[in-house]
Amino acid sequence: MKKLMFVSMVLMVCSSMMFQLSAQDYLEDWIELSREGGTTRLTGAKSMMSTSSASYSMNKASVVAAPVTVEASSNSEVVTLAVYNYRGAGWVEIIGEGGFRHSFFQVYDMGMEVINISDLRNGNYNIRITLGNSIFSGSFKINK
């Protein structure tokens, strides 16, 4: 019985060590992006309707839209982009030592784009995401 307990304890310790070695840190795959340009968009929004005897008038208020946010992550097969607070066309360029990729996509307030990079060779790559007049850029490394 003691041998069985000892063997099961050793197996449990070894399996937990193997699990720790195979665990992946998902934060290491995030691509840090910097914003190179763009402006804050202002939109006219209609606010409270005021009434006075027979006439109705609409008051306009300036509203600052939430800033465009882009998140990017990569692994050896794909680059995944998540875009928030943007509506319109997007253009992605990935250029590096082992080749290049480009992609065009549409975003409706919130969107996601997945770009296949499985046939690019190992090396350092730069990514540039253009959304209207805003440009986000960063770099990442492919190690297969």
C-alpha positions as CSV (number, residue, x, y, z in Angstrom):
1,M,0.0,0.0,0.0
2,K,2.8,2.4,0.8
3,K,4.5,1.6,-2.5
4,L,1.3,2.4,-4.3
5,M,0.9,5.7,-2.5
6,F,4.5,6.6,-3.2
7,V,4.2,5.8,-6.9
8,S,1.0,7.7,-7.2
9,M,2.6,10.7,-5.5
10,V,5.6,10.6,-7.8
11,L,3.3,10.4,-10.8
12,M,1.2,13.3,-9.6
13,V,4.3,15.4,-9.0
14,C,5.8,14.5,-12.4
15,S,2.6,15.2,-14.3
16,S,2.2,18.6,-12.6
17,M,5.8,19.4,-13.6
18,M,5.0,18.4,-17.2
19,F,1.9,20.5,-17.2
20,Q,3.9,23.5,-16.1
21,L,6.4,23.0,-18.8
22,S,3.8,22.8,-21.5
23,A,1.7,25.7,-20.3
24,Q,1.7,28.7,-22.6
25,D,1.8,32.3,-21.5
26,Y,-0.8,34.0,-23.7
27,L,0.5,37.5,-22.9
28,E,3.7,36.7,-24.8
29,D,1.8,36.5,-28.0
30,W,0.3,39.9,-27.8
31,I,1.7,42.5,-30.3
32,E,2.3,45.8,-28.7
33,L,0.9,48.5,-31.0
34,S,1.6,52.2,-31.1
35,R,-0.7,54.8,-32.7
36,E,1.1,56.9,-35.3
37,G,-1.7,59.4,-36.3
38,G,-5.3,60.2,-36.3
39,T,-7.7,62.6,-34.8
40,T,-10.5,62.4,-32.4
41,R,-13.8,62.3,-34.2
42,L,-16.6,64.7,-33.2
43,T,-20.2,63.8,-34.1
44,G,-23.3,65.9,-33.8
45,A,-25.9,64.1,-31.6
46,K,-29.4,65.2,-30.9
47,S,-30.3,65.7,-27.3
48,M,-33.4,66.5,-25.4
49,M,-36.3,67.9,-27.4
50,S,-37.7,71.1,-26.0
51,T,-41.3,72.2,-26.6
52,S,-42.6,75.7,-26.6
53,S,-46.3,76.2,-27.4
54,A,-46.5,75.3,-31.1
55,S,-42.8,74.9,-32.1
56,Y,-40.4,72.1,-31.5
57,S,-36.6,72.5,-31.6
58,M,-33.7,70.1,-31.5
59,N,-30.7,71.0,-29.5
60,K,-27.4,69.7,-30.8
61,A,-24.6,68.7,-28.5
62,S,-21.0,67.7,-29.5
63,V,-20.1,64.3,-28.4
64,V,-16.6,62.9,-28.4
65,A,-16.6,59.4,-29.8
66,A,-14.7,56.7,-27.9
67,P,-11.1,56.3,-29.1
68,V,-10.4,53.6,-31.7
69,T,-8.8,50.6,-30.0
70,V,-6.8,47.9,-31.8
71,E,-5.5,44.7,-30.2
72,A,-3.3,42.2,-32.0
73,S,-1.9,38.8,-31.2
74,S,0.1,36.2,-33.1
75,N,1.3,32.7,-33.2
76,S,3.1,30.7,-35.8
77,E,-0.1,30.2,-37.9
78,V,-2.2,33.4,-37.7
79,V,-2.2,37.1,-36.7
80,T,-5.5,38.0,-35.0
81,L,-6.7,41.7,-34.9
82,A,-9.6,43.0,-32.8
83,V,-10.9,46.5,-33.6
84,Y,-13.2,48.5,-31.4
85,N,-15.1,51.8,-31.8
86,Y,-14.5,52.1,-35.5
87,R,-16.7,51.9,-38.6
88,G,-15.1,51.6,-42.0
89,A,-12.4,50.0,-44.0
90,G,-9.2,48.6,-42.6
91,W,-5.9,47.7,-44.3
92,V,-3.3,45.4,-42.7
93,E,0.3,45.1,-43.9
94,I,2.7,42.5,-42.5
95,I,6.3,42.9,-43.8
96,G,9.4,41.1,-42.7
97,E,12.4,38.9,-43.3
98,G,10.5,35.9,-44.6
99,G,7.8,37.5,-46.8
100,F,4.8,39.7,-46.6
101,R,1.0,39.6,-46.2
102,H,-1.7,42.2,-46.7
103,S,-5.4,42.2,-46.1
104,F,-8.4,44.5,-46.5
105,F,-11.4,44.2,-44.2
106,Q,-14.5,46.1,-43.1
107,V,-15.4,47.0,-39.5
108,Y,-18.9,47.9,-38.2
109,D,-18.2,49.4,-34.7
110,M,-16.4,46.2,-33.6
111,G,-14.7,43.6,-35.7
112,M,-12.1,40.9,-35.9
113,E,-9.7,39.9,-38.7
114,V,-7.6,36.8,-38.9
115,I,-4.6,36.7,-41.2
116,N,-2.9,33.5,-42.2
117,I,0.9,33.7,-41.8
118,S,1.6,29.9,-41.7
119,D,3.7,30.0,-44.9
120,L,5.9,32.9,-43.7
121,R,9.5,32.0,-42.7
122,N,11.0,32.5,-39.2
123,G,12.1,36.1,-38.6
124,N,11.1,39.5,-37.4
125,Y,8.0,41.2,-38.9
126,N,6.4,44.6,-38.7
127,I,2.7,45.1,-38.8
128,R,0.9,48.2,-39.8
129,I,-2.9,48.6,-39.5
130,T,-4.5,51.6,-41.2
131,L,-8.1,52.5,-40.1
132,G,-9.2,55.7,-41.8
133,N,-6.7,58.4,-40.8
134,S,-5.3,56.4,-37.9
135,I,-2.3,54.1,-38.2
136,F,-1.3,51.5,-35.6
137,S,2.1,49.7,-35.9
138,G,4.1,47.1,-34.0
139,S,6.5,44.3,-34.5
140,F,6.5,40.6,-33.7
141,K,8.6,37.5,-34.3
142,I,7.8,34.2,-35.9
143,N,9.5,31.1,-34.4
144,K,8.2,27.8,-35.7
